[in-house]
Amino acid sequence: MSYKKATQILPQELLEKIQEYIDGEFLYIPRISDRKRGWGEATKTRQELMDRNERIFADYVAGERMESLADRYFLSIKSIQRIIGQQKREQNG
């Protein structure tokens, strides 16, 4: 989300009408619902987490213990268990 200067975007009469309701405060204008992006679509974060989870599962299948995976990836054992469970479900379809 980025900030835009209202005086550079909105017509003066619309800006004055908005100022009747909110003056000098921040105002969030949500996206149109059919233009909304899902979590992680604007950045590489979603893909990076998917790649990380696949590596965790591959290491687990190769015999690495959950405790060492938790230490290596700075996650709780519960998080490692959740990731492994999700990866198993995805593989089994």
N, C-alpha and C positions, 0 to 999 in steps of 0.2 A: 504494500500500500504506500502510495506516495502522496504528498501534499501539493496542492495546486493553489495559486493565489486567485481568489474569487474575482478580484477586480480585473484580472486578465482573461477570465473565461466566461463569466456571466454578464449578460446585458445589465446596464445600470438599474433599470426598473425592477428586474428580478432580484438583484442584490439588495436593493432597498426594501423589497417585500420580505425577503428572508431576514433582514436585520430587524424587522418588526417582531420577529419571534425569537431570534437569538442574535445578540450583538457582541461581537468580539470574542466569541467562543469557538471551539472546534466543533465541527459538524461532520459526521460520517454519513456518506451517501452510499448505500449498498448497491452492488451490481444488479443488473437486470437478471432475474432468476435463470433464464435460459443461456446467459453468458457466464454464469458462475463457473469457476474452475475448482476442481477437486483439490484436496490437500496434496501439496507437493508437486503440482503440475507446473508451477511457475519456476521451480528450481529443480536441481538434480537430487534433492534430499530423498525423495521417495525411491528412486532407482538405487541410490547409494545404500539405503537401508535394506532393500530387497537383496542386493548383492552381498551385503554383510551377513544377512540371515542365511543365505545359501551357503556361504563359507562356514558359518557356525555349524550348520547341519552336516556339511561334508566332513568337517573335522570330527564331529560327534560320531558319524558313521564309521570313520576311520579309526575310532577307538579312543579319542580324547575324552577325558572326564569333564563333566559339567562344571566342576569347581575350577578347573584350569581355564575353561572357556570363559567363565564369569570373570576371572582375574584378567585374562588377556583382553577382553572386550569391554571391561569396566561396567559390567552388568550384574544384576543380582542373579542368584541361581534360579529364582522364580521366573525371571525374564528369559533365561536360557531355556528353561523347561517349556515356556510358552512358545518360544521360537521353534524349538524342535518339534513340538506338537503340531504347530501350524504347517511346518515343512512336511511332516509325515502325512497330514491330511491332504496337502496339495499333491503330493506324489501318488497317493492312493486314489485321487480323483474325486 
